[in-house]
Amino acid sequence: MPIYEYRCLDCERTFETLVRPGHDDAECPSCSGNHLTREMSVFASRSNGAGAALAASAIAANGGSRMGGGGCCGGGCGCQ
């Protein structure tokens, strides 16, 4: 089920809600109004950078190749 962001035009509150397919009957949790506009959602991600640094060092250690042993289709599972 998708999560949509709405803005209530009656009380000016912004909120998120799960919407079931075929049911776009969202209601403001603050004033119970249904005079809403769907807002553009923003994707947020947070990282300390350690994951990217680890991946880069693993690629460098593998001779610059992303495909290496140990993963499926890298030869580690015996599929090749």
N, C-alpha and C positions, 0 to 999 in steps of 0.2 A: 504494500500500500504506500502510495506516495505521501510525503509530508509537504504541505504547502504553507506558505506564509501569506497572511492576509492582513489588511488594514481596515479597521472598522471606520466607516465614514460618519457614524453617529458620535462615537466617543474618542475617535482618533487613536485607539490602541492598536498596536501591532502584535500579532500572535501567530503561532504555528499550530497546525492541526493535521492529523492523519485523515485522508479522504479515501473512502472506499470507491472502487471503480463503479462508475455509473451513478454515484451519489455525491453531488456537489452542493450539499446542503449545510455548509459550515455555519456556525453561529458564534458570535463574539462571546468569549467567556466572561467578559466584564459587564456588558450591558444587555446580553442576549439578543442583540440586534443582528439582522442578516443583510444589512446594507453594506456589503464588503467589496473591496477590490483585492485581486490577487497580486501580491508583490513579487518582484524578482528575487529568488533565493540566491544566497551566496554560499559557496562552498568554502569551508575553513579547514585548514590543516595546520598542525603544529609539529615542529621537528626541532631537535637540538642539533641536527646536522651529523650526528654520529652514524646513523644508518647509511647516509650517502657516502660518507668517508670510508666506511667499512666495505661497501659495495665497490667503490673505486679501487681500494687496495686489493680486493679479491680479483677484480678484472686484471689489474696490473700484474698480480702474481701468476695469473693464468696466461701470461704472454699477450695480454690485450684482447683475448677472446672472451666473449660473454658465454659461449657454449663450452662447457667443460664437463668433466666426469661428475657423477654423483646425482645428477638429476635426470628425469625422463628425457629421452632423445639426446642425452649427452653421453650415453653409453653406460652409465652407472647401473641402469636397471636391466641390462641385457637385451633390450629390444632391438639392438642393431647387430 
